[in-house]
Amino acid sequence: MTAHLKPLALQSLCGYSYSTDSINAALPLEEVSRDNESIQLPPGFPDFIQEISLQSNTITPHVVELGEDDIDEIETSLHAFKGLEMNGDDVNRERFPLPGLEKRLDQCALETHFGPGLCVIKGLDPRNYSIEDNMIIFLGISSYLGGMRGIQGINRSMGTMITHVTDFKAWTVPKDRRHGIHTNHYLPFHNDMGCDILAIQVRECAQTGGRTCVVPFSAVYNELAVSNPQVLQVLARSDWPVRTSPKRYILSPLLEYHEGNLMVSMDPARIGPHASSKGFIPPLTLEQEMALAVVQEVANKHQLRLDQQAGDLVYLNNWGLLHAREAYQDGESSSRHLIRLWLRNEALGWSIPASMQDPWDCSFGHKAKKVVNHDYPIIPMPKYVESKYSSGTAAFVREDDDEDDDANDTQTGTSGQEEKKL
C-alpha cells in the first residue's frame, strides 16, 4: 500500500477536514514488505494482533436489547434516585440498582475490555423522559461499565464531567473557531486522549449523515505490519508533540504495546502547532504527517458505521478503537446531539503506560483528584466558549501550566454560566 497526499490534505487533516478523496498525488511513504528486513516493526511489538472479535478485519458490537421488564426496572431506579435529592456524582450502582440487568451490563463491561471493544444498549426512548431524567439514566447504566468518571475539562476550578457533542443552533461563533465536535463537519479517525471507555448517549440524530464510525486499531496494525511497518515505527516513537497549552507540549508516542494490549492515543487536532501556538509548539515532520494520513486511509477500509437511534447508549474501548464521524445536516427544528462521558472500570481497566500517563492523570489520576467540584451540564450553553489553544477532544491540564493558559479552557462548549445542571 502506498499513500499519496497533497500538502493541502496534510494540513487539513490536523484541522479535522481530512478526506480519503485527497489521496492522489506526491510525497509517498516508502512501500515495504515484511519480507524486507531493512524495516522492522517497533521493538517489542508482535507480528500480528490476534483478536477473536475480528471478523473480516472489522468489528461486531456486543448488543443488549432492553425489554419491557428492563425498562420498568430502570424507571424504578430512576424514581428512587430522584427521591434521594442527590447530584450527578452520587449516581452509582448502589443508588441505581438494576438486579435484572446487572449480569448483562457486567458482560458489556467484559466485552468492552476483552471482546470486540464495543457495546451498544438499545431500547430506551428519550422522548419518554425529561432531559434531567435522561442524564440520570445514562449515568446509572454507565456506572455498571465503569465506576470512575473522567474529567473532560477544567473551568474555574470546576471539573466538567459531561460534554455535549452537537452543532447547537443558538451558537453564533463561526464553525472554524469551534471544536470539531461542535460543528457538523467530518471528523477523522481519532480517540479521546486520556480516556479509557468512551460512553455516548444518543439524544437526537441528524437529518442526514452523522453516523459514528469505529475501527479496531488491531485491524489497522495487522495490515500495516505487512504492507508498511515504517508507519508503525513512526507512530511508536516518543517524539510526537501533544499540546497542553498555547506554549507547552509533551512528547509521547501515539502507539504502545503494553502488558499484552495494543494501545493507541491519537487525536490529530491535539498534535503539533495550533494557530495560537505562535512558534512555541514544534511542527510535525513530513514523516509524521504521512503516517497520520496512512492511518486514516487504512482505518477507512476497515471501519464499521453505526446506525444509531435516539436513546442508544454506546460504549467503546478508547485505547483499542478509533472513532470518526460522518459530516451531517440537521433539520430546521432538529440537531444531532450526543452526550459524552468518560469512564474507567477499576477492576477491568487496562494498565496505562508511562508514556500515555499525562493526559490520563488529568482525567482520572492524581491531577483529576485535586478537582473536587464536578459539573454535569444537562444542556449546551447558549453562548459558546472558544478554546484558547486546541480543537481537539480533551483538555488535560498539567500542574505546571499557567492557570490563564488552561484553567479557562473547557473544551466542552459549556462554562460557569450554566443555567441548568444535574
N, C-alpha and C positions, 0 to 999 in steps of 0.2 A: 504494500500500500504506500502510495506517495501522495502527500498533500501539497497543493499549490495554492498560495494565497496572495492576493494583492495587499500591499501595505495598508490600504484603507480598511480592508477587512480585519487586519490585525488590530488597528486602533478601535474599530467599532466593537470588537469582541470584549474589550475591557470596559466598554460603555454600554454593555448589555444590548447590543443590536446585531450580534453575530448571526449569520445565516449560512447554511451549507451551500447556498447558491453562489456564494462568493469564492468557493474553492475552484479556481480555474486558471491561475496564471503564475508563474515565477516563485522563487525562493523555496525550493523543496528541501525538506529534511531528507537525509540520505536513506533510501530504502535498503533494508538489510534483511537477511535471513538468519534464523537461529543456527544454521549451518556455518555461518560466517563468524568465526570465533574472535574476530577483531573487535566486536562489540558484544559485551556480555550484559546480562541482567544485573541490576544493582546487587551488591554483596548482601547475602543472607536472604534474598528473595527467591521463592520457588519457581520452577519452570512452568508450573500450571497450578491454578487455584481450583481445587475440586469442590464444587458446590452441588449438593444433591438437589437443591431447589432450582437449578438452572435447567431449563428445557429449551433446546434450540438456542442457547445463549441469551435467552431472555428470562423473564421472571413471571411467576404465577402467584398472585397475592393470596394470603390467607383471609378468607371472607367469613364474617359472622353475620347471619341474618337474624334480626330480632323479631320475635313473635309477640303476640298479644300479651302473654304472661310476662315476657321480659319487659315490655313497655309498662305494664302495671307495676312491676317491681321497681323500675326506675322512677316512676312518678311517686310511688310511696316514699322512697328515699328522698326525693326532691322536696316533698311537702314536709317531711320530718326535719330535714336540714334547715329549711327556711324558718321553722319554728324555733330553732336554736338562736336565731338572730346573730349569726357569725359572718365573717367575711371570707374572701376567696382563699386566703391562706389556710383556713380551717377546714376546707373540703378535703376529706381523705377517705380511705377505705372504711375506717371505723365509723365515721359520721355519715357515710353514704353506703350502707351495707347492701350488697347485691348477692345474696346467698345462692340464688338460682343461676345467676350469670357468672359467678366467680370463677368456676373451673374453665369456662370458655375464654374469659378475659385473661386468666393466667396463661392459658395456652397461646393467646395472642402475644403475650409478653415473650414467651419462649420462641415463637415463630419470628418475632421481630429481631431477636438477638441471635438465634441459631438456625433459623429456617430461611425462608425467602427474604426476610428483612422487611416485609411489607404486610400490614394487616389493615383490612377495611371493615368497618362495622356499619351495617345498613339497617334501615327500618325506622329511623326517627324522622318525624316531620316537624321542622322548626316552626311551622305556622301554628302548631298546637300550643306553643309556649311563649311566654314573654321573652324579651331579649335577655333579661337577667336570669330567667329560668334556663334558657338555652345554655348560658355560660356555666351555670352550676352543674347542669347535666354533663357538659363537656369535661369540667374539672373532676367530677365524681367518677365517671367512667375512666378517664385518663389516669386516675390515681392507682388503678389496678395494673397499668402497664409501667408506670414509673412514679415512685413516691416523691422524688425530688423534682422541683421545678426550677428551670434556669432563668436567670435574669437576662432580659434581652436588650436592656438599655438603662442608662442612668439619667435621671433628671432631678436636679436639686435634692440630691441625697435620697431619692426615692427610686426603687428598682421597678422597672416596667416588666411585668410578667406576661402580658398579652400583647400581641401585635395584630392590627387589622390590615390584612392584605387586600387592598381594594383601590380602585380609582374613584375616590369619593367625589360625587358631583359638586359638593359645596366648596371644594378646594379650588382656589384661584391661582396658586403658584404654578408657573409653567411646568409641563411634564419633564422638560430637560433639566430642571432643578430639583426634581424629586428622586427618591429611591426608585429603583426599577420595580419593586413590589407595589409601588403606589402609582403605577401607570398601567396602561393596557397593552404595553409592548411585549414582544417576545423576550423571554429570559433564557439565556443559555444554561447548559448543564452546570450545576454547582452544588455545594452543600453549605449548610449554615455553620460557619466556623465556630467551634466551641460547644456544639450541641450533640447529645447522644441520640435521643429519639425526637424526631420532628413530628409533632402532633398537629393535625389540621381538622378543624370543624368547618364544613361547607355550609355557610349561612345562605348564600344565594349564588346561582350560576350565571355565567354570561349568556347573552342572547345568542351569540355565535362564537366559537373558538374557546380559548381559555382553558383547555384541558391541561392537567398536570401530567408531566411525562417523567418516568423514572427508568433508571438503568442500574443494574448491579455493576459496581466497578470491576468485579471479578471478570465479567464478560469483556470489558474494555481491556483489562490487563492480559487476559489469555490471548486475545488477538494481537496485541502489541508485543507480547513476549515472543511471538513467532515472526511477525512482519516488521516490527520497528522497535526493538528493545532500547534503542537510543532515547526514545521519548520517555520510557520508564526511568532511565538513568537520570534524565534532566529533572523529572518530577521528584525524584528521591534525593536530590542534592539539597543541602541546607543553605541555599543562597537566594531564596525567594523573599523579596521584601514585602511584608504584610503590614499595611498601615494600621497604626493605633491612634494617631492624631495627625494634625497637619504637618508636624515637624518630626514625628517619631515613627519608628517602624521596628519590627523584629525580623530576623532572618530565620527561616524554617523551611523544611521540606513540605511538599504537598502530598507526599505518599510515604507510608511506612508499612513494614511488615513486622508486627509487634505481637509477641506471645501467640502466634498462630493466626492472627487476624490481619487481613489486608485492610488498611485504614487510609482514607483519603480525606484531606481537608483543603478544599479548593473553592474559592469564590473569586472569579476573575475581576469583580468590581472592588475587591479589597486588596488587590495585589498591584504593586507598582505605584507610580505617582498619581495624584488626584489634581484637579485644577487648582485646588487651594494649597498644594504642597510647596509651590514656589522654589523648586530645586532641592528641597530637603529629603525627598524620597527618591532613591535611585530608579532609573527606568529599567524595564525588563530587557534582557538581551534578546536578540533575534531568535536564538535557540529556544528561549523560554516562551516567547510569543508563538513560535511554531508548535511547540509541544502542547500548549493550550488549545491551539486550533485543531491539532490532530485528535486530541481527546474529544473535542466536540464532534468531529466527523465520525469517529468510531462509536461514540455514545448514541448518536442519531441512528446508527444502523441497528442497534440492539434495544432501543427504547420500547417501553410499554406506555401507551396513552391511556390514562384512567378516564372512564366515562362516569364522572361524578354526578351525584344528585344532591339537592339541598337536604341537609341533615346527615350526610355521610360523615363518618369520623375516619380519618386516615392516619396511620402510624407507620413511620418508616425509619429504618436504621440509618441514621445520618452519617455514620462512619463508613458504611459499606455501600451505600447507594448515592447516586447523584440524581438530582431532580431538575426539571426545566419547566417552562410554561409556554404554551402557545399564545400568540397575540390574540386579542379578542375585541369584540364590540359589545357594548351594553345596550339595553333598550332605553327608551326615553324615560321610563319610570323604574328601571331596574339597574342594579350594579352588582357585578361579580364581587363576592365578599367572602373571604376566608378568615378564620380566626387561627392564629398560630401560637402554639405552646411548645416549650422545650422541656423534655423530661429526661430523667435518669433513673434507672432501676438499680438500687444499691446492691441487690443480690445477683443480678444478671449482667450488669453493665460491664462493658469491655474496659480493660486496663488502658489508661491514657499514656502514650509515650511522652517522654520529657519534651521532645521537640514540638509537640502539639499542646502542651500543658497550658501555655499562657492564656489563650482565649477561653479554654475550658475553665480555668481558675476564676475568670471574671464572670462566668455564667453559673458555675456550680461549686467552685472551690473556695479557698480561703479568702479571696478578694470578694466573692459574692456574699460570704457570710458577714462581712462588715456592713452590708446594706440591710438594715433591719426593717425598713418601711417598704412595703410592696404595693404596687398599684395594678389593679385589674380593670382597665377602662372597658366598659361594655359597648361603647360606640366610638367611632373615629372622631377626632377633634374637628370642629367646624373650620378652624384655622390651622393650616398646615405649617409644621415647624420644619424648616430646612436643616439638613445635616451640614456640618461645617467642614467635613473632610472625607466623606465616603458615600458612595451609592450602594454599598454592599449590604449584606443581610444582617450583620451583627455589629453591635458597638461595644466591644470589650475595652475596659479601661484599666490601664496599668497603674500601679500605685505611685509611680514616679512621674506620671504625666501631669501637666498643669491642669488645674481644675477648669480653667477657662477653655482649654482645648477639648476636654472630654465630658465634663460633668453635665453640660447642657446639650449633648448630642444624643438624642433619644433613639434615633434610628427607627422610630415607630409611627411617626405621624401623630403622636399624642404628646402632651406636655402636662405641666402642673395645672393647666387650665381646665381639666376635665370637669364636665358638669354632671356626668353620670358614671359611677364606677361601682364595682362589686365590693 
